[in-house]
Amino acid sequence: MKARLIVETCRALRAARRHLALVVTVFLMTAGCSATTGAAPSPSAQACAWPVQATVATDNAAAPDAAASYWLQPFTVQSGLRITVSGRYPDARYASLQVYTGTAAPFPVDGVAASLDDYQIAPDAGSVNPWQSSARPGGRFTVTLRSDVSANEVNTLPLSPDGAAAGSGGYLQYRVYLPAGGDFSKVVPPTITLHQGGSAVAMAPCRSHGSSPAPSASAGTAAQPTPATNAVPPPLRFFKLANDQTFFRNVDSTYILTYVTPPAAGDVVMIAGRAPRASTGDHPSRWPAPDRDMRYWSMCTYLGGTLPLVVNRLGGGAVDTGCRSDEATRLDSSGNYLYVIGTEAQRGAIEGIPGATFLPFSSAQPTARHLVLLRNMLVSPGFAYSSQAVTQSNDPAATAAVMGAYYPRAAVCSLSALAARGAAGCSSVS
């Protein structure tokens, strides 16, 4: 019975996320994703903790970042239920705990956000939070999910939105970006204990993990975008989406995107802009940091359909993914980047261009339309030029006006001209 419940939940998750991907491929122009709330399996029906873990290697869909891993725990809202989450701070650039409704939407309760970032999580007695003070990772923390929350409480997350009915579903997600050495196998998700009616049940960790995290709800039919209000911006012009209806949206992240069809042989796509100052390395560091604009950023290429990240299989078993994190991006002396998107066959020539960072088109689908996405995550309050500051949607000009020099400007170029004269070799830049 337990196994059947989990299988049925995962089937619903896959169906809902496939719907999301189809919406995203038409760029979510104010189309709505409707869904009817479905109940997640009850706590007693859950066989183990964290039944879903997703990385690019295990579940490449819905525009993932190659540097991230996501653990997902469904639960059922019940009267008197509390959930405690206890673990060790991971050795990584970023981590967070976020709670979602049964339709995978973030929510606040009485001004309390349903998310806690690594630096906001107070340590257990005798431990140190490595994002608050200089310390080696490994200190312990305990966070509680419950229905009665109020502002300024430490390590407390709302279990569900106000008015959520008993029996409705909810989800807890644990995110980790850039683990030490790139090794997610060394990241141990926190333990989960269910408290209700004076009893406590500690959930054993799952021995294997499902994939396809998406809400336990049946997906509705998306409204079709209308030309009058939802004109698609032209290719190679970055813009912010009208509605961020991404399931399990990271409240710390905002995005701008554009799309491009691979150009003719001999040509490439270049993207130039100023890089924000991000945290460095794959270990925790103090946050907020006065000399940093954001915790993390990346530029990635995706394909249509379910929006998989570009993953090219190379000789000798090597793999080239279509994501370049901030630290994998070359910068010039002024802090500017120059991405060049091309084929794997063009990679050597591209990487010979001073300051250029290669991003791949898909080798398996060389003529398919690609989506290019710039991710900004956990932006410092004083930095006014991120995608987070953009309030107008579907408008490249408004996005460029807000982001200024940090706006990525793209153009199709001759690779030979780019190699000979750099970005100045392109006749025009969007």
C-alpha positions in Angstrom: 0.0 0.0 0.0 2.8 2.4 0.9 4.7 1.7 -2.3 1.5 2.2 -4.4 0.8 5.6 -2.7 4.3 6.8 -3.6 4.1 5.5 -7.2 0.7 7.3 -7.6 2.2 10.5 -6.2 5.2 10.5 -8.5 2.9 9.8 -11.5 0.9 12.9 -10.6 4.2 14.8 -10.1 5.5 13.9 -13.6 2.2 14.8 -15.3 2.0 18.2 -13.6 5.6 19.1 -14.4 5.2 18.1 -18.0 2.4 20.6 -18.2 4.7 23.3 -16.8 7.4 22.5 -19.3 4.9 22.9 -22.2 3.8 26.3 -20.8 7.4 27.4 -20.5 8.2 26.5 -24.0 5.9 29.2 -25.2 7.7 31.3 -22.6 4.9 31.6 -20.0 3.5 34.8 -21.6 0.8 35.6 -19.1 -0.6 32.1 -19.6 -2.0 30.7 -16.3 -1.3 27.2 -14.9 -4.4 26.1 -13.1 -4.4 23.1 -10.9 -6.7 21.5 -8.4 -5.2 20.8 -5.0 -4.5 17.2 -4.4 -3.6 15.6 -1.0 -0.1 14.3 -0.6 0.3 10.9 1.1 -0.4 11.1 4.9 2.6 11.1 7.2 1.9 7.6 8.3 1.9 6.5 4.6 5.3 7.9 3.9 7.7 5.0 3.8 10.8 7.2 4.3 12.2 10.7 4.3 13.1 12.6 1.1 11.6 10.2 -1.4 12.5 12.5 -4.3 16.0 13.8 -5.1 16.7 15.6 -8.4 19.9 16.6 -10.1 20.7 17.1 -13.8 22.2 13.6 -13.8 19.0 12.0 -12.4 16.1 14.2 -13.6 17.0 16.6 -16.4 13.8 18.6 -16.9 12.2 21.9 -16.0 15.3 24.0 -16.5 17.6 22.8 -13.7 20.9 24.3 -12.8 23.9 21.9 -13.1 25.3 23.1 -9.8 22.1 22.2 -7.7 20.5 19.3 -6.0 16.9 19.3 -4.8 15.4 17.0 -2.1 11.6 16.9 -1.8 9.3 15.7 1.0 5.5 15.6 0.6 3.3 15.8 3.7 -0.4 16.1 4.6 -1.7 19.0 6.6 -3.3 17.8 9.8 -4.5 19.4 13.0 -1.7 19.5 15.6 1.0 18.3 13.2 4.5 19.6 13.7 7.5 18.6 11.7 11.0 19.0 12.9 14.0 19.1 10.5 17.4 18.5 12.1 20.7 18.2 10.4 24.2 19.6 9.8 25.0 22.7 7.8 26.3 21.4 4.5 29.7 22.2 3.1 28.4 24.2 0.1 28.0 27.6 -1.4 24.2 27.8 -0.7 21.4 25.9 1.0 17.8 26.6 1.9 14.6 25.0 3.3 11.4 26.1 1.6 7.8 25.0 2.2 5.1 24.9 -0.6 1.4 24.4 -0.9 0.0 21.2 -2.5 0.2 23.1 -5.8 3.9 23.8 -5.3 3.5 27.5 -4.6 5.4 29.4 -2.0 3.4 31.4 0.6 3.7 33.6 3.7 1.7 33.4 6.9 1.3 36.5 9.1 4.3 38.0 7.4 6.4 34.9 8.0 7.9 33.6 4.8 7.8 29.9 4.2 11.6 29.8 3.6 14.8 29.9 5.5 18.2 30.5 3.9 21.4 29.0 5.2 22.5 32.2 7.0 19.1 32.6 8.6 19.1 29.3 10.4 20.2 29.6 14.0 22.6 26.8 15.2 21.8 24.3 18.0 23.5 25.0 21.3 27.2 24.4 21.0 27.2 24.7 17.2 28.1 27.5 14.8 26.4 28.5 11.6 29.3 28.9 9.0 27.3 31.5 7.1 27.0 33.6 10.2 30.5 33.2 11.6 33.8 31.8 10.3 33.6 28.2 11.1 34.0 24.8 9.5 30.7 23.3 8.2 29.2 20.5 10.2 27.4 22.4 13.0 23.9 21.3 13.8 20.5 23.0 13.4 16.9 22.3 14.1 13.9 23.9 12.2 10.2 23.4 13.0 7.3 23.5 10.7 4.0 24.2 12.4 0.7 26.0 11.8 0.9 28.6 14.6 3.8 30.9 13.6 4.5 34.6 14.2 7.1 37.1 13.1 10.6 37.1 14.6 10.5 33.4 15.7 13.8 31.6 15.2 14.0 28.5 13.0 10.3 28.3 12.4 8.5 27.8 9.1 4.7 27.8 8.5 3.3 24.4 7.8 0.6 25.7 5.4 -1.2 28.8 4.4 -4.0 30.3 6.5 -7.2 28.4 6.0 -5.6 25.3 4.5 -7.9 22.3 5.1 -6.9 19.3 7.0 -5.9 16.6 4.4 -4.5 19.1 1.9 -1.0 18.5 0.6 2.2 20.3 1.3 5.9 20.0 0.4 9.2 20.7 2.0 12.2 21.2 -0.3 15.9 21.2 0.7 18.2 22.9 -1.9 22.0 22.8 -2.1 24.1 24.6 -4.6 27.8 24.0 -5.3 28.8 21.3 -2.7 32.4 21.0 -1.8 34.3 19.4 -4.7 31.0 19.1 -6.7 30.2 15.9 -4.8 26.5 15.7 -3.9 27.0 12.2 -2.4 28.6 13.9 0.6 25.6 16.1 1.2 23.3 14.4 3.8 19.8 15.9 3.9 18.4 16.6 7.4 16.3 14.1 9.3 12.6 14.5 9.5 10.4 13.8 12.6 6.6 14.0 12.7 5.0 15.1 15.9 1.3 14.7 16.6 -0.9 13.8 19.5 2.0 13.5 21.9 3.9 11.1 19.7 7.0 11.5 17.6 7.9 9.4 14.5 11.4 9.8 13.0 11.3 8.9 9.3 14.1 6.7 8.1 16.0 8.1 5.1 14.9 6.6 1.7 17.3 4.1 0.3 16.5 5.2 -3.2 15.0 8.3 -4.6 12.3 9.0 -7.2 12.5 11.9 -9.7 10.3 14.5 -11.4 9.4 16.8 -8.5 6.2 18.5 -9.3 3.0 19.1 -7.3 0.5 16.4 -6.4 -2.2 18.0 -8.4 -3.9 17.4 -11.8 -2.7 20.0 -14.2 -5.3 22.2 -15.8 -5.4 23.7 -19.3 -3.2 26.8 -19.7 -4.8 29.8 -21.2 -3.4 30.6 -24.7 -1.4 33.8 -24.9 -3.0 36.6 -26.9 -0.9 38.6 -29.4 -2.4 41.9 -28.1 -1.0 41.5 -24.6 1.6 38.7 -24.9 3.8 39.5 -27.9 6.8 37.3 -27.8 10.0 39.4 -27.5 12.3 38.8 -30.5 15.2 36.3 -30.3 18.4 37.4 -28.6 16.6 40.0 -26.5 16.6 39.0 -22.8 13.4 39.6 -20.8 11.7 38.7 -17.6 8.7 36.4 -17.7 5.2 37.8 -17.2 4.2 35.3 -14.5 6.7 33.2 -12.6 4.5 30.2 -12.2 7.4 27.7 -11.9 6.5 24.8 -9.7 8.7 24.8 -6.6 10.0 28.2 -7.4 13.1 29.2 -5.4 12.1 32.4 -3.8 15.8 33.4 -3.7 16.1 33.3 -7.5 15.0 35.4 -10.4 15.6 34.9 -14.1 15.8 36.6 -17.4 15.8 34.6 -20.6 15.9 34.7 -24.4 15.8 32.1 -27.1 17.8 31.4 -30.2 18.0 28.9 -33.1 21.6 27.8 -33.7 22.9 29.9 -36.6 24.5 28.8 -39.8 27.7 27.0 -40.0 30.6 29.2 -39.2 28.5 31.5 -37.0 28.1 31.6 -33.2 26.0 33.5 -30.7 27.8 35.9 -28.4 26.4 37.3 -25.1 28.3 40.2 -23.4 27.6 42.0 -20.1 29.1 43.0 -16.7 29.3 40.2 -14.1 27.8 40.9 -10.6 30.1 40.1 -7.7 29.2 36.7 -6.3 30.3 34.7 -3.3 33.2 32.5 -4.2 34.2 28.9 -3.8 32.2 25.8 -2.8 32.2 26.3 0.9 30.0 28.5 3.2 31.0 32.1 3.6 29.6 35.0 5.7 26.3 36.5 4.4 25.3 39.2 3.9 28.7 40.3 2.5 29.2 44.0 1.8 31.5 43.4 -1.1 29.2 40.9 -2.9 26.2 41.6 -5.1 24.6 38.1 -4.8 25.3 34.6 -3.6 25.3 32.9 -7.0 24.6 33.4 -10.7 24.8 31.3 -13.8 24.2 31.3 -17.6 22.6 28.1 -19.0 21.3 26.7 -22.3 18.2 24.5 -22.5 16.1 22.7 -25.2 12.4 22.9 -25.7 9.8 20.3 -24.7 10.5 19.5 -21.0 13.3 22.1 -20.9 16.2 19.8 -20.3 19.6 21.4 -19.8 21.9 20.8 -22.8 24.0 17.8 -22.0 26.5 16.7 -24.6 28.3 13.4 -24.4 31.9 13.7 -25.3 34.6 11.1 -26.0 36.0 9.0 -23.2 32.8 9.3 -21.2 33.1 13.0 -20.6 30.0 15.2 -20.4 29.6 18.9 -21.2 26.5 20.5 -19.6 25.1 23.8 -20.8 25.5 25.6 -17.5 28.4 27.9 -16.5 28.4 29.1 -12.9 29.9 32.4 -11.9 33.2 30.8 -11.1 33.3 28.9 -14.4 32.9 32.2 -16.3 36.0 34.1 -17.6 36.0 37.8 -16.9 38.2 40.6 -18.3 40.0 43.2 -16.2 36.8 45.3 -15.9 34.7 42.4 -14.7 32.9 41.8 -18.0 32.0 38.4 -19.4 31.8 37.2 -23.0 29.8 34.0 -23.5 30.0 32.4 -27.0 27.5 29.7 -27.7 28.5 27.3 -30.4 29.0 23.6 -31.3 31.4 21.3 -29.5 33.5 21.3 -32.7 33.8 25.1 -32.3 34.8 24.9 -28.7 38.6 25.0 -29.2 38.5 28.1 -31.4 36.0 29.8 -29.0 38.2 29.1 -25.9 41.1 30.6 -27.8 39.3 34.0 -27.9 40.6 36.1 -25.0 38.1 36.3 -22.2 35.5 34.1 -23.9 33.5 31.4 -22.1 32.1 28.6 -24.2 28.5 27.5 -23.9 27.3 24.5 -25.9 24.4 24.1 -28.3 23.0 20.6 -28.2 24.9 18.0 -30.2 21.9 15.7 -30.3 19.5 18.4 -31.5 21.8 20.9 -33.4 18.9 22.7 -35.2 16.5 23.0 -32.3 15.4 26.2 -30.7 17.4 26.8 -27.5 16.4 28.8 -24.4 19.2 30.8 -22.7 18.6 31.7 -19.1 20.5 34.0 -16.7 19.9 33.1 -13.1 20.5 35.6 -10.2 20.2 34.0 -6.7 20.0 35.6 -3.3 20.6 39.2 -4.3 22.1 41.7 -1.8 19.5 44.4 -0.9 21.9 47.2 -2.0 22.4 45.8 -5.5 19.9 47.5 -7.8 20.9 46.0 -11.2 19.8 42.3 -10.9 16.8 40.6 -12.6 15.1 40.9 -9.2 14.8 44.6 -9.6 13.0 44.3 -13.0 9.3 44.9 -12.5 8.1 45.0 -16.2 7.6 41.6 -17.9 8.1 40.5 -21.5 9.9 43.8 -22.2 13.6 43.6 -23.2 14.0 47.4 -23.2 12.7 47.8 -19.7 14.9 44.9 -18.5 17.9 46.6 -20.1 17.0 49.9 -18.5 17.0 48.5 -15.0 20.0 46.2 -15.3 22.2 48.7 -17.2 25.7 47.3 -17.9 24.6 44.0 -16.2 22.1 43.4 -18.9 23.3 40.6 -21.3 23.5 41.8 -24.9 23.5 39.1 -27.6 24.2 38.9 -31.3 25.0 36.4 -34.0 28.6 36.6 -35.1 31.0 35.1 -37.5 33.3 33.0 -35.4 36.3 34.0 -37.5 35.5 37.7 -37.1 35.0 37.2 -33.4 38.3 35.4 -33.1 40.1 38.1 -35.0 38.6 41.2 -33.5 36.7 40.1 -30.3 33.2 41.5 -29.6 33.9 44.4 -31.8 34.0 42.0 -34.7 30.2 41.6 -34.5 28.3 44.0 -36.7 25.6 44.5 -34.1 24.7 43.6 -30.6 21.1 43.5 -29.4 
